[in-house]
Amino acid sequence: MHKLEAHEVPLHKVFGSDYDFRIPDYQRPYAWEVEQAHQLLEDLVEAVDGDEPYFLGSMVLVKTDGKADSEVIDGQQRLTTLTILLAIVRDLAPPGGIRDSLGKMIVEQGDELLGLEPKPRLALRKRDQDFFRAHVQEPGRIEDLVALGDGALKTDAQKAIRDNAKALRAALVDLGEEARHRLVKMISSQTFLVVVSTPNLASAHRIFSVMNARGLDLSPADIFKSKVIGELDDEYARKWDEAEVRLGRSDFADLFLYIRMIFAKERAKQDLMTEFPKQVLNQYLSGRQAEFVDDVLVPYAEAYEQIRDFEYESTVKAEQINSWFRRLAQIDNSDWLPPALWAVRHHGDDPGWLDAFLSRLERLAASMFIRRIYTTPRVIRYSNLLRELAAGHGLDSPAFVLDADERAETVRQLDGALYLVQKTRRYVLLRLDEMLAGDPGAVYKFPVITVEHVLPQSPKEGSLWLSDFTAEERNTWTHRLANLVLLNRWKNSQASNNDFSTKKVKYFLSGKSVSAFALTSQVIAQAEWTPAVLETRQKELLRTLSEGWDL
């Protein structure tokens, strides 16, 4: 039996001589995005004024007791981001003091008496370690890192390191020196990780699998059930179980997160087990348990099922409402769900009101999606909306209003190199296609929908593209809205380089000589594809989106 150890370890010891972290090459590369890095910083800043220790979660290591060598099985993303954060504060600090202390957390200084070699505390995978050491762990290099162009970055991990360093540095500069020092002091002494270690790789992977196997452990929902159902008859146990079966264990567990948000109307500050009883459940535990099941759990479970499965039913507007659910489901976060659940729960019998509400919600969600608003301000916006809904503002809730700057920034993003923003391009083009088709209930059920360029990214030698467009014009137009179409099949990279007259017939048309998309049909109808055509088309498409989203 391999020895397993689990300890709560403060970060000054995590980044100390007891651990020599190494990311094995079989692990996926560093992949956290700016939103996740921002959220980590937000959570840490929020914890600075708290009296209690702050827990960052757990990590799993292959580590022999008494030896520093630590192979990281789970925890790479947090360790790397924390190293970047500490390096930024180190480089912003004046010489001596905190700068030196942070330097020792990032790089083992070495000690001849203890037999410690000077080396970084964290070694990434081989492809990225030299880059990380030179640009993050080496003192004074963060400013150079954030200025690097894409051409200097050889991997996606290096790009993520640069992007996150740039975002975190800007936020930390805004904090000011005194606040930064308070932050890193709290990180060092009051912030903890639960470090789970075992000397055997297979054992470590089993631990990781068990810790991350959702649905196998006892969930908060199970604990809440024991508190509610204990004093009720079997009929209420049946209602609870039926709701869980209909949603599935995973979505049923998430439902409690959304209910907490609806009741508290603020971003979670602690775990669900701590907050849900305080903010929701306790008010129903003094003889009102049946009311919780009948008026909260079951109605919200039914609303969630309708939203998730696009199965709202009504004699009018049902398809329009389900189309709003389909659109919202394509957005890369679920923060819009609590307001949508509230609306279905309280106005599900008024399809006209619900249609108008979801139109406003989709506009707000789409604008924040396109502007890449990260978690905290996004959740605050929806929290404000929930408060206004509870106060009776309804469709006139101020949180729905996009101010002039928000509208202008949304349009600016739409007018940029849209194709390069992989998360939003498909959503924008599908919404644009619906607007062009004039079909508010449009449903796209193709198994594959891809985004393609008309003017190709890399025209072949001798093609008309090179004579019709200068290098500067190709740089201007290749990735912008006017040059993009939708196809309902996978792209053929060789066919994509054909000249316009050939490409639009052989590549953009389906087997029935029609296009499935209004956007693509417009391109097929063009006699030529030139910078002048693109300039006119860009203005027309932006106008369509601006009118459709009231920008």
C-alpha positions as CSV (number, residue, x, y, z in Angstrom):
1,M,0.0,0.0,0.0
2,H,1.5,3.3,-1.1
3,K,1.6,6.0,1.5
4,L,-0.8,8.9,0.8
5,E,-0.4,12.2,2.4
6,A,-2.7,15.3,2.4
7,H,-1.7,18.6,4.1
8,E,-2.9,22.2,4.1
9,V,0.2,24.0,3.0
10,P,0.7,27.8,3.0
11,L,2.0,29.2,-0.3
12,H,5.3,30.4,1.2
13,K,6.0,26.7,1.9
14,V,4.5,25.6,-1.4
15,F,7.0,27.9,-3.1
16,G,9.8,26.8,-0.8
17,S,12.6,24.3,-0.6
18,D,10.3,21.4,0.4
19,Y,9.0,21.2,-3.2
20,D,10.8,21.1,-6.6
21,F,7.8,21.2,-9.0
22,R,8.1,19.6,-12.4
23,I,5.4,19.4,-15.1
24,P,5.9,16.0,-16.9
25,D,5.9,16.2,-20.7
26,Y,2.8,14.0,-21.0
27,Q,0.7,16.7,-19.3
28,R,-1.3,19.1,-21.4
29,P,0.5,22.5,-21.8
30,Y,-0.3,25.6,-19.8
31,A,-3.7,26.7,-21.1
32,W,-5.4,29.1,-18.7
33,E,-6.9,32.1,-20.5
34,V,-7.0,35.7,-19.4
35,E,-10.5,35.3,-17.9
36,Q,-9.3,32.5,-15.6
37,A,-6.1,34.4,-14.6
38,H,-8.2,37.6,-13.9
39,Q,-10.6,35.5,-11.8
40,L,-7.8,34.1,-9.7
41,L,-6.5,37.6,-9.0
42,E,-10.0,38.9,-8.3
43,D,-10.5,36.1,-5.7
44,L,-7.2,36.8,-4.0
45,V,-7.7,40.5,-3.9
46,E,-11.2,40.0,-2.4
47,A,-9.7,37.7,0.3
48,V,-7.1,40.3,1.4
49,D,-9.5,41.9,3.9
50,G,-10.9,38.6,5.2
51,D,-10.0,37.2,8.6
52,E,-10.0,33.6,7.6
53,P,-7.4,31.6,5.6
54,Y,-8.1,31.4,1.9
55,F,-8.0,28.0,0.2
56,L,-7.0,27.8,-3.5
57,G,-8.1,24.2,-3.8
58,S,-5.9,21.1,-4.1
59,M,-3.1,19.7,-6.2
60,V,-1.9,16.1,-6.6
61,L,1.8,15.2,-6.7
62,V,4.0,12.2,-7.2
63,K,6.4,12.9,-4.3
64,T,8.5,10.8,-2.0
65,D,8.3,11.8,1.7
66,G,11.4,13.8,2.6
67,K,12.4,14.6,-0.9
68,A,11.6,17.8,-2.8
69,D,11.2,16.4,-6.3
70,S,7.5,16.8,-7.1
71,E,5.8,15.6,-10.3
72,V,2.6,17.6,-10.8
73,I,-0.4,15.5,-11.8
74,D,-3.0,18.2,-11.0
75,G,-2.4,21.8,-10.2
76,Q,-0.2,23.0,-13.1
77,Q,-2.5,25.8,-14.2
78,R,-2.7,27.4,-10.7
79,L,1.0,27.0,-10.0
80,T,2.0,28.6,-13.3
81,T,-0.4,31.5,-12.9
82,L,0.7,32.1,-9.3
83,T,4.3,32.2,-10.4
84,I,3.5,34.7,-13.1
85,L,1.5,36.8,-10.6
86,L,4.4,36.7,-8.0
87,A,6.9,37.6,-10.7
88,I,4.9,40.6,-11.8
89,V,4.8,42.0,-8.2
90,R,8.5,41.2,-7.8
91,D,9.4,43.2,-10.9
92,L,7.2,46.1,-9.9
93,A,8.6,46.3,-6.3
94,P,11.6,48.4,-5.4
95,P,14.9,46.7,-4.7
96,G,15.3,44.7,-1.5
97,G,12.5,43.8,0.9
98,I,9.5,42.2,-0.8
99,R,11.3,42.0,-4.2
100,D,13.9,39.8,-2.6
101,S,11.4,37.7,-0.8
102,L,9.3,37.1,-3.9
103,G,12.5,36.3,-5.8
104,K,13.2,33.5,-3.3
105,M,9.6,32.1,-3.8
106,I,10.1,32.0,-7.5
107,V,13.7,30.7,-7.7
108,E,15.5,28.5,-5.2
109,Q,18.6,30.6,-4.3
110,G,20.6,27.5,-3.4
111,D,22.4,26.6,-0.1
112,E,25.7,24.9,-0.1
113,L,25.4,23.7,3.4
114,L,21.9,22.1,2.7
115,G,23.0,20.8,-0.7
116,L,20.4,22.9,-2.6
117,E,21.2,23.9,-6.1
118,P,20.0,27.3,-7.5
119,K,17.1,26.7,-9.8
120,P,13.5,27.7,-10.5
121,R,10.8,26.3,-8.1
122,L,8.6,25.3,-11.1
123,A,9.8,23.6,-14.3
124,L,7.2,23.6,-17.1
125,R,7.2,21.0,-20.0
126,K,10.5,21.0,-21.9
127,R,9.1,22.9,-24.9
128,D,8.2,25.9,-22.7
129,Q,10.5,25.8,-19.7
130,D,13.4,27.8,-21.3
131,F,10.9,30.5,-22.3
132,F,9.2,30.6,-18.9
133,R,12.5,30.7,-17.1
134,A,13.9,33.5,-19.3
135,H,10.8,35.7,-19.4
136,V,9.0,35.0,-16.0
137,Q,11.3,33.5,-13.5
138,E,14.3,35.6,-14.4
139,P,14.1,39.0,-12.5
140,G,13.2,42.1,-14.5
141,R,11.9,40.4,-17.6
142,I,8.1,40.8,-17.2
143,E,8.0,44.1,-19.1
144,D,9.8,42.5,-22.0
145,L,7.5,39.5,-21.9
146,V,4.3,41.6,-22.2
147,A,5.8,43.5,-25.2
148,L,6.5,40.3,-27.2
149,G,4.7,40.0,-30.6
150,D,3.0,36.8,-31.7
151,G,6.0,35.9,-34.0
152,A,8.2,35.5,-31.0
153,L,5.9,32.9,-29.4
154,K,6.4,29.3,-30.5
155,T,3.6,27.5,-28.7
156,D,0.0,28.2,-27.5
157,A,1.3,27.9,-23.9
158,Q,3.8,30.7,-24.5
159,K,1.1,32.9,-25.9
160,A,-1.1,32.1,-22.9
161,I,1.9,33.1,-20.6
162,R,2.3,36.4,-22.4
163,D,-1.4,37.2,-22.5
164,N,-2.0,36.4,-18.9
165,A,1.1,38.3,-17.8
166,K,0.0,41.3,-19.8
167,A,-3.5,41.3,-18.2
168,L,-2.3,40.6,-14.7
169,R,0.4,43.3,-14.9
170,A,-2.2,45.9,-16.0
171,A,-4.5,45.0,-13.1
172,L,-1.7,44.9,-10.5
173,V,-0.3,48.2,-11.7
174,D,-3.8,49.7,-11.1
175,L,-3.8,48.3,-7.6
176,G,-0.9,50.4,-6.5
177,E,2.2,49.5,-4.5
178,E,0.7,49.3,-1.0
179,A,-2.2,47.1,-2.1
180,R,0.2,44.8,-4.1
181,H,2.3,44.4,-1.0
182,R,-0.7,43.6,1.2
183,L,-1.8,41.1,-1.5
184,V,1.5,39.1,-1.7
185,K,1.8,39.1,2.1
186,M,-1.7,37.5,2.2
187,I,-0.8,35.1,-0.6
188,S,2.3,34.0,1.2
189,S,1.0,33.4,4.7
190,Q,-2.8,33.2,4.6
191,T,-3.4,31.4,1.4
192,F,-3.3,27.6,1.4
193,L,-3.3,24.7,-1.0
194,V,-4.3,21.1,0.0
195,V,-1.3,19.1,-1.2
196,V,-2.1,15.5,-1.9
197,S,1.0,13.4,-2.5
198,T,1.9,9.7,-3.1
199,P,5.2,8.2,-4.2
200,N,3.5,6.2,-7.0
201,L,2.4,7.6,-10.4
202,A,-0.5,5.1,-10.8
203,S,-1.8,5.9,-7.3
204,A,-1.6,9.7,-8.0
205,H,-3.7,9.2,-11.1
206,R,-6.3,7.2,-9.2
207,I,-6.5,10.0,-6.6
208,F,-6.8,12.6,-9.4
209,S,-9.6,10.5,-11.1
210,V,-11.5,10.1,-7.8
211,M,-11.2,13.8,-6.9
212,N,-12.5,14.8,-10.4
213,A,-15.1,12.2,-11.0
214,R,-18.3,14.2,-10.8
215,G,-21.3,12.2,-9.7
216,L,-19.4,9.6,-7.8
217,D,-18.9,11.6,-4.6
218,L,-21.4,12.9,-2.1
219,S,-22.6,16.2,-3.6
220,P,-23.9,19.3,-1.8
221,A,-27.3,18.4,-3.2
222,D,-27.2,15.1,-1.3
223,I,-26.5,17.0,1.9
224,F,-29.3,19.5,1.3
225,K,-31.7,16.7,0.6
226,S,-31.0,15.1,4.0
227,K,-31.8,18.4,5.7
228,V,-35.0,19.0,3.7
229,I,-36.6,15.5,3.3
230,G,-35.9,14.1,6.7
231,E,-39.1,15.6,8.2
232,L,-41.3,15.1,5.2
233,D,-43.2,12.1,3.8
234,D,-42.2,9.8,1.0
235,E,-44.1,12.0,-1.6
236,Y,-41.5,14.7,-1.2
237,A,-38.6,12.3,-1.5
238,R,-40.2,11.2,-4.7
239,K,-40.5,14.7,-6.0
240,W,-36.8,15.4,-5.2
241,D,-35.6,12.2,-6.8
242,E,-37.7,12.8,-9.9
243,A,-36.3,16.3,-10.4
244,E,-32.7,14.8,-10.1
245,V,-33.5,12.0,-12.6
246,R,-35.0,14.4,-15.1
247,L,-32.0,16.8,-15.0
248,G,-29.3,14.2,-14.5
249,R,-26.9,14.3,-11.5
250,S,-24.5,16.8,-12.9
251,D,-27.1,19.4,-14.0
252,F,-29.1,18.9,-10.8
253,A,-26.0,19.8,-8.8
254,D,-25.5,22.9,-10.9
255,L,-29.1,23.9,-10.3
256,F,-28.3,24.7,-6.7
257,L,-25.6,27.1,-7.8
258,Y,-28.1,28.9,-10.0
259,I,-30.8,29.0,-7.2
260,R,-28.2,30.4,-4.8
261,M,-27.5,33.2,-7.3
262,I,-31.2,33.9,-7.8
263,F,-31.7,34.3,-4.0
264,A,-28.4,36.0,-3.0
265,K,-28.2,38.2,-6.1
266,E,-24.4,38.4,-5.8
267,R,-21.3,36.5,-6.9
268,A,-20.3,33.5,-4.7
269,K,-17.6,34.3,-2.2
270,Q,-17.4,30.9,-0.6
271,D,-18.2,27.3,-1.5
272,L,-21.8,26.2,-2.1
273,M,-21.9,24.1,1.1
274,T,-21.2,27.2,3.1
275,E,-23.4,29.7,1.2
276,F,-26.5,27.8,0.1
277,P,-27.7,27.1,3.7
278,K,-27.1,30.7,4.8
279,Q,-28.6,32.4,1.7
280,V,-31.4,30.0,0.8
281,L,-32.0,26.8,2.7
282,N,-32.1,27.9,6.3
283,Q,-35.2,30.1,5.8
284,Y,-37.1,26.9,4.8
285,L,-35.9,24.6,7.7
286,S,-38.3,25.7,10.3
287,G,-41.4,24.0,9.2
288,R,-41.2,25.2,5.5
289,Q,-39.4,22.3,4.0
290,A,-42.3,21.3,1.8
291,E,-42.5,24.9,0.5
292,F,-38.9,24.7,-0.6
293,V,-39.6,21.6,-2.6
294,D,-42.9,22.8,-4.1
295,D,-42.0,26.5,-4.7
296,V,-38.3,26.4,-5.3
297,L,-36.7,23.1,-6.2
298,V,-39.4,21.6,-8.5
299,P,-40.3,24.8,-10.4
300,Y,-36.7,25.7,-11.0
301,A,-35.8,22.2,-12.1
302,E,-38.7,22.3,-14.6
303,A,-37.6,25.7,-15.8
304,Y,-34.0,24.4,-16.2
305,E,-35.2,21.4,-18.2
306,Q,-37.2,23.6,-20.6
307,I,-34.2,26.0,-21.1
308,R,-31.6,23.2,-21.4
309,D,-33.6,21.1,-23.8
310,F,-35.3,24.0,-25.7
311,E,-38.7,22.5,-24.8
312,Y,-40.7,25.5,-23.7
313,E,-44.4,24.9,-24.7
314,S,-47.1,27.5,-25.4
315,T,-49.8,28.0,-28.0
316,V,-47.9,31.1,-29.2
317,K,-44.2,32.1,-29.5
318,A,-42.9,28.8,-28.3
319,E,-40.5,28.4,-31.2
320,Q,-39.2,32.0,-30.8
321,I,-38.6,31.4,-27.1
322,N,-36.8,28.1,-27.8
323,S,-34.7,29.8,-30.4
324,W,-33.5,32.3,-27.7
325,F,-32.6,29.3,-25.5
326,R,-30.6,27.8,-28.4
327,R,-28.7,31.1,-29.0
328,L,-27.9,31.6,-25.4
329,A,-26.7,28.0,-25.1
330,Q,-23.9,28.8,-27.6
331,I,-22.4,31.5,-25.4
332,D,-19.3,30.3,-23.6
333,N,-20.6,30.7,-20.0
334,S,-23.7,29.9,-18.1
335,D,-23.9,33.2,-16.1
336,W,-27.1,34.2,-18.0
337,L,-28.9,31.1,-16.7
338,P,-30.1,32.5,-13.3
339,P,-32.0,35.4,-14.9
340,A,-33.4,33.1,-17.5
341,L,-34.5,30.6,-14.9
342,W,-36.1,33.4,-12.9
343,A,-38.0,34.6,-16.0
344,V,-39.3,31.1,-16.9
345,R,-40.2,30.4,-13.2
346,H,-42.2,33.6,-12.7
347,H,-43.4,34.5,-16.3
348,G,-43.5,31.1,-18.0
349,D,-47.2,31.5,-18.5
350,D,-46.7,34.8,-20.5
351,P,-44.9,34.0,-23.7
352,G,-45.1,37.5,-25.0
353,W,-43.3,38.9,-21.9
354,L,-40.8,36.0,-21.9
355,D,-40.0,36.5,-25.6
356,A,-39.3,40.2,-25.0
357,F,-37.2,39.4,-21.9
358,L,-35.1,36.8,-23.6
359,S,-34.5,39.2,-26.5
360,R,-33.0,41.7,-24.1
361,L,-31.1,39.0,-22.2
362,E,-29.5,37.7,-25.4
363,R,-28.5,41.2,-26.5
364,L,-26.8,41.8,-23.2
365,A,-25.1,38.4,-23.1
366,A,-24.0,38.7,-26.7
367,S,-22.5,42.1,-26.2
368,M,-20.5,40.9,-23.1
369,F,-19.5,37.8,-25.0
370,I,-18.2,39.8,-28.0
371,R,-16.4,42.3,-25.8
372,R,-14.9,39.3,-23.8
373,I,-16.0,40.6,-20.5
374,Y,-14.6,38.3,-17.8
375,T,-16.3,36.6,-15.0
376,T,-16.5,39.1,-12.2
377,P,-18.0,42.1,-14.0
378,R,-20.2,39.8,-16.0
379,V,-21.7,38.2,-12.8
380,I,-22.1,41.6,-11.2
381,R,-24.2,42.7,-14.2
382,Y,-26.5,39.7,-13.9
383,S,-26.6,40.2,-10.1
384,N,-27.8,43.7,-10.7
385,L,-30.4,42.4,-13.2
386,L,-31.7,39.9,-10.6
387,R,-32.0,42.6,-8.0
388,E,-33.9,44.8,-10.4
389,L,-36.2,42.0,-11.4
390,A,-37.0,41.2,-7.8
391,A,-37.8,44.9,-7.3
392,G,-40.3,44.8,-10.1
393,H,-38.4,46.6,-12.9
394,G,-39.1,43.7,-15.4
395,L,-38.4,44.5,-19.0
396,D,-37.2,48.0,-18.1
397,S,-34.4,46.9,-15.8
398,P,-31.5,49.3,-16.1
399,A,-29.0,46.3,-16.2
400,F,-30.3,45.6,-19.7
401,V,-29.2,49.0,-20.9
402,L,-25.9,49.1,-22.9
403,D,-24.3,52.5,-22.5
404,A,-22.7,54.4,-25.4
405,D,-19.2,53.0,-24.6
406,E,-20.5,49.4,-24.4
407,R,-22.3,49.8,-27.7
408,A,-19.3,51.4,-29.4
409,E,-16.9,48.7,-28.1
410,T,-19.3,45.9,-29.3
411,V,-19.3,47.5,-32.8
412,R,-15.5,47.9,-32.7
413,Q,-15.0,44.2,-32.0
414,L,-17.4,43.3,-34.7
415,D,-15.5,45.5,-37.2
416,G,-12.2,44.0,-36.3
417,A,-10.4,40.7,-37.3
418,L,-13.4,38.6,-36.3
419,Y,-12.1,35.3,-37.7
420,L,-9.2,35.4,-35.2
421,V,-11.6,35.6,-32.2
422,Q,-12.4,31.9,-32.4
423,K,-14.8,31.8,-29.5
424,T,-17.2,34.5,-30.9
425,R,-16.9,34.3,-34.7
426,R,-19.4,31.4,-35.2
427,Y,-21.9,33.0,-32.8
428,V,-21.8,36.3,-34.6
429,L,-22.1,34.9,-38.1
430,L,-25.1,32.7,-37.1
431,R,-26.9,35.6,-35.5
432,L,-26.1,37.7,-38.6
433,D,-27.4,35.0,-40.9
434,E,-30.7,34.9,-38.9
435,M,-31.0,38.7,-39.2
436,L,-30.3,38.6,-42.9
437,A,-32.8,35.9,-43.4
438,G,-35.4,37.8,-41.4
439,D,-36.3,34.7,-39.5
440,P,-36.3,35.2,-35.7
441,G,-37.1,31.5,-35.2
442,A,-34.3,30.2,-37.4
443,V,-33.0,26.8,-36.4
444,Y,-29.7,25.4,-37.6
445,K,-29.6,21.7,-37.3
446,F,-26.6,20.8,-39.5
447,P,-24.1,18.4,-37.8
448,V,-21.3,20.6,-39.0
449,I,-21.1,24.4,-39.4
450,T,-17.8,26.0,-40.3
451,V,-16.6,29.5,-40.9
452,E,-14.7,30.1,-44.2
453,H,-12.8,32.9,-45.9
454,V,-13.8,34.1,-49.4
455,L,-10.5,35.8,-50.0
456,P,-8.2,33.0,-48.8
457,Q,-5.7,33.3,-46.0
458,S,-2.8,32.2,-48.3
459,P,-3.5,32.7,-52.0
460,K,-1.5,30.5,-54.2
461,E,1.1,31.9,-56.6
462,G,-0.4,33.2,-59.9
463,S,-4.0,33.4,-58.6
464,L,-6.2,36.4,-59.4
465,W,-6.4,37.1,-55.6
466,L,-2.8,38.4,-55.8
467,S,-3.6,40.8,-58.6
468,D,-7.0,41.9,-57.3
469,F,-5.7,42.6,-53.8
470,T,-2.5,44.2,-52.6
471,A,-0.7,42.8,-49.6
472,E,-2.0,45.6,-47.5
473,E,-5.6,45.1,-48.7
474,R,-5.3,41.3,-47.9
475,N,-4.0,42.2,-44.5
476,T,-7.0,44.6,-44.0
477,W,-9.8,42.3,-45.2
478,T,-8.9,38.7,-44.9
479,H,-10.2,38.1,-41.4
480,R,-13.0,40.7,-41.2
481,L,-16.7,40.1,-41.2
482,A,-17.3,41.0,-44.9
483,N,-14.9,38.3,-46.1
484,L,-16.5,35.4,-44.0
485,V,-19.2,32.9,-44.9
486,L,-20.8,29.9,-43.3
487,L,-20.7,26.4,-44.7
488,N,-22.5,23.3,-43.5
489,R,-19.6,20.9,-44.2
490,W,-15.9,20.7,-43.4
491,K,-13.6,22.9,-45.3
492,N,-11.3,21.7,-48.1
493,S,-8.0,23.6,-47.8
494,Q,-7.1,23.1,-51.5
495,A,-10.4,24.2,-52.9
496,S,-10.4,27.3,-50.6
497,N,-7.6,28.8,-52.7
498,N,-9.6,28.7,-56.0
499,D,-10.3,32.0,-57.7
500,F,-13.6,33.6,-56.8
501,S,-15.6,32.5,-59.9
502,T,-14.7,28.9,-59.3
503,K,-14.8,29.0,-55.5
504,K,-18.3,30.3,-55.2
505,V,-19.7,27.6,-57.5
506,K,-17.7,24.6,-56.4
507,Y,-17.1,25.4,-52.8
508,F,-19.9,27.6,-51.4
509,L,-22.8,25.8,-53.0
510,S,-24.2,22.5,-51.6
511,G,-24.9,19.4,-53.6
512,K,-28.3,20.9,-54.6
513,S,-26.7,24.1,-56.0
514,V,-28.0,26.2,-53.2
515,S,-26.5,27.6,-50.0
516,A,-28.0,26.8,-46.6
517,F,-27.1,30.3,-45.4
518,A,-28.3,33.7,-46.4
519,L,-24.9,35.1,-45.7
520,T,-23.3,32.7,-48.1
521,S,-26.0,33.3,-50.7
522,Q,-25.2,37.0,-50.8
523,V,-21.6,36.1,-51.7
524,I,-22.6,33.7,-54.4
525,A,-24.7,36.5,-55.9
526,Q,-21.6,38.8,-56.3
527,A,-20.1,39.0,-59.7
528,E,-16.6,39.9,-58.3
529,W,-14.8,40.1,-55.1
530,T,-12.7,43.2,-54.7
531,P,-11.7,45.6,-51.9
532,A,-14.5,48.0,-53.0
533,V,-17.0,45.2,-52.7
534,L,-15.7,44.2,-49.2
535,E,-15.8,47.8,-48.0
536,T,-19.4,48.2,-49.0
537,R,-20.3,44.8,-47.6
538,Q,-18.6,45.4,-44.3
539,K,-20.7,48.6,-43.8
540,E,-23.9,46.8,-44.7
541,L,-23.3,43.8,-42.4
542,L,-22.3,46.0,-39.5
543,R,-25.5,48.0,-40.0
544,T,-27.5,44.7,-40.0
545,L,-25.9,43.6,-36.7
546,S,-26.2,47.1,-35.2
547,E,-29.9,47.3,-36.0
548,G,-30.6,43.7,-34.9
549,W,-28.9,44.2,-31.5
550,D,-29.9,47.9,-31.3
551,L,-26.3,49.1,-31.0
